[in-house]
Amino acid sequence: MNNLEKIEKFLDNTEEKKLIICAINQEVEEFYFIAIRFFCENKKINLKRNIVTNDNNTSDLFGTVTINISTTSKTSELEKILLSDKKIITLTDYKNYKKYSKSMISINGYDYENDIKEFISSILKINNNDLLRLCLSNPALTFSETSKYMVNDNYLKSAPILNETNFIFEKRKEIYELKKQGADMKQIYLKLKSEIIYKKFSFLAYWLKSYIVLSSHKKF
């Protein structure tokens, strides 16, 4: 059984109350949230993000099932979540995942590449290598890019777009890691500055290319 099948089985099983996912970074965390939200929408399940309180009911008067999804790396918060009798999915770090994974349904986020491939090819029935490569490099873009593709399957027209997107998201990942590690503001500022400079350069290069193309079509 692959990870996506585990998620679906958990959503359908009224007896199982807890699912833990090892989210190795913010990008991967967002992909799993996207996948879970997709399954919940198809199954008419109400998904609440980062809401875990004693007054959250698992169903309402109309029979709508509610599932909570929470993100935490604090062991004390995770223990409170696990003591709750509510149906909860928890995204956490590897240390907590390793500690609690054997006591409940668990998904190792280090397998995210296989899960993205499965989600795009088997669940969404999309067969496009450029799109797959883009989503593997930027897991958080999976929903937006697959949605664009399903509306217009010719939207991925050139490799430079992929390269630019990859560069920007690599910078954002670096900034996220620096913040997570408590780096000083100067380091974070320099990373942000390099991203802004790259965007400006890309815009100027695009404008210049467009100008040359238009000029070549002028009739004198």
C-alpha positions in Angstrom: 0.0 0.0 0.0 1.5 3.4 -1.0 1.2 6.6 1.0 -1.7 8.0 -0.9 -3.7 4.8 -0.4 -2.9 5.1 3.4 -4.3 8.6 3.4 -7.5 7.5 1.7 -7.9 4.5 3.9 -7.5 6.7 7.0 -10.1 9.1 5.8 -12.6 6.3 5.2 -11.9 4.4 8.4 -14.1 5.7 11.3 -12.1 3.7 13.9 -8.7 5.1 13.1 -8.2 8.5 14.8 -4.6 9.6 14.2 -2.3 9.9 11.2 1.2 11.3 11.5 3.2 12.6 8.6 6.9 13.4 8.6 7.1 16.7 6.7 10.8 17.3 5.8 10.3 20.9 4.8 7.6 23.5 4.2 7.3 22.6 0.5 6.7 18.9 1.2 4.3 19.8 4.0 2.3 21.9 1.5 2.1 19.0 -1.0 0.7 16.6 1.6 -1.9 19.2 2.6 -2.8 19.6 -1.0 -3.3 15.8 -1.5 -5.3 15.5 1.7 -7.5 18.4 0.8 -8.1 16.8 -2.6 -9.2 13.5 -1.1 -11.4 15.3 1.5 -13.2 17.4 -1.2 -13.9 14.2 -3.2 -15.2 12.4 -0.1 -17.3 15.5 1.1 -15.1 15.7 4.3 -14.7 19.0 6.0 -11.0 19.7 6.6 -9.9 22.2 9.2 -6.3 23.3 9.3 -4.4 23.9 12.6 -7.6 23.8 14.6 -7.6 21.3 17.5 -10.0 22.0 20.4 -12.3 19.9 22.5 -15.4 21.4 21.0 -14.6 20.3 17.4 -17.1 17.6 16.5 -16.2 14.9 14.0 -19.7 15.3 12.4 -22.5 17.7 12.4 -26.3 17.4 12.3 -26.2 16.9 8.5 -23.7 14.0 8.8 -20.7 16.0 7.5 -17.5 14.6 8.7 -14.8 16.9 10.0 -11.1 16.1 10.2 -8.4 18.4 11.7 -5.0 18.7 10.2 -2.3 20.2 12.5 1.3 21.2 12.0 3.7 21.1 15.0 7.3 20.2 15.8 6.8 20.6 19.6 6.5 17.3 21.4 4.3 18.8 24.1 1.8 20.0 21.5 1.9 16.7 19.7 1.2 14.7 22.9 -1.9 16.9 23.5 -3.1 16.2 20.0 -2.6 12.4 20.4 -4.6 12.4 23.6 -7.5 14.0 21.9 -10.4 11.8 20.8 -10.8 13.7 17.6 -9.8 12.5 14.1 -6.5 14.4 13.5 -3.8 14.4 10.9 -0.5 15.7 12.2 2.4 17.0 10.1 5.6 17.0 12.2 9.4 16.8 12.1 11.4 13.6 11.8 12.3 13.3 15.5 8.6 13.2 16.6 7.7 11.1 13.6 10.3 8.5 14.6 9.0 8.5 18.2 5.3 8.1 17.4 5.1 6.4 14.0 4.8 2.9 15.3 1.8 3.7 17.5 -0.4 4.9 14.6 -0.8 5.2 10.9 2.3 7.0 9.6 3.7 8.4 6.4 7.3 9.1 5.8 7.6 12.4 3.9 11.0 11.4 2.6 9.0 9.4 0.0 7.4 12.6 -1.3 8.8 12.2 -4.8 7.0 8.9 -5.3 3.9 10.3 -3.8 3.9 13.3 -6.2 4.4 11.0 -9.1 1.5 8.8 -7.9 -0.7 11.8 -7.3 -0.1 13.3 -10.8 -0.1 10.1 -12.9 -2.5 7.8 -11.1 -4.9 10.1 -9.3 -5.1 13.1 -11.6 -4.3 11.0 -14.7 -1.9 13.5 -16.1 1.0 12.3 -18.3 3.4 15.2 -18.8 7.1 15.0 -18.0 7.7 18.7 -17.8 4.9 19.2 -15.4 6.0 16.3 -13.3 9.6 17.6 -13.2 8.3 21.1 -12.1 6.2 19.6 -9.3 9.0 17.3 -8.1 11.3 20.3 -7.8 8.6 22.5 -6.2 6.1 20.3 -4.3 4.1 23.3 -3.1 3.2 24.2 -6.7 1.5 20.8 -7.3 -2.0 22.1 -7.0 -1.6 25.4 -8.9 0.4 23.8 -11.8 -1.8 20.7 -12.2 -4.8 23.0 -12.2 -3.3 25.2 -14.9 -2.5 22.1 -16.9 -6.0 20.7 -16.8 -7.3 23.9 -18.1 -4.6 24.3 -20.7 -2.2 21.4 -21.4 0.1 23.7 -23.5 0.9 26.1 -20.7 4.4 24.7 -20.2 6.1 26.1 -23.3 9.8 26.5 -22.4 12.5 25.2 -20.2 13.6 28.7 -19.0 10.3 29.0 -17.2 11.1 25.9 -15.3 14.6 27.0 -14.5 13.4 30.4 -13.3 10.8 28.8 -11.0 13.3 26.3 -9.7 15.8 29.1 -8.9 13.3 31.2 -7.0 11.9 28.3 -5.0 15.4 27.2 -4.1 16.1 30.7 -2.8 12.9 30.6 -0.8 13.8 27.2 0.6 17.1 28.5 1.7 15.4 31.5 3.4 13.0 29.1 5.2 15.9 27.0 6.5 17.8 30.1 7.7 14.7 31.3 9.6 14.3 27.8 11.0 17.9 27.7 12.2 17.6 31.2 13.8 20.1 32.9 11.4 20.8 36.6 11.7 18.7 39.0 9.7 21.7 40.0 7.5 21.9 36.5 6.0 18.2 36.4 5.4 18.3 39.9 3.9 21.0 39.0 1.5 19.1 35.9 0.3 16.0 38.0 -0.2 18.0 40.6 -2.1 19.5 38.0 -4.5 16.0 36.8 -5.3 14.8 40.3 -6.1 17.8 41.0 -8.3 17.2 37.8 -10.2 13.6 38.7 -10.8 14.5 42.1 -12.1 17.2 40.7 -14.4 14.7 38.1 -15.7 12.1 40.8 -16.4 14.7 42.9 -18.3 15.9 39.9 -20.3 12.2 39.1 -21.2 11.5 42.7 -22.2 14.7 42.9 -24.3 13.9 39.6 -26.1 10.3 40.8 -26.8 11.6 44.1 -28.1 14.0 42.3 -30.5 11.3 40.0 -31.8 8.9 42.9 -32.4 11.6 45.0 -34.1 12.4 42.1 -36.5 8.8 42.1 -37.7 8.6 45.8 -38.4 8.1 46.8 -42.1 10.3 49.6 -43.2 
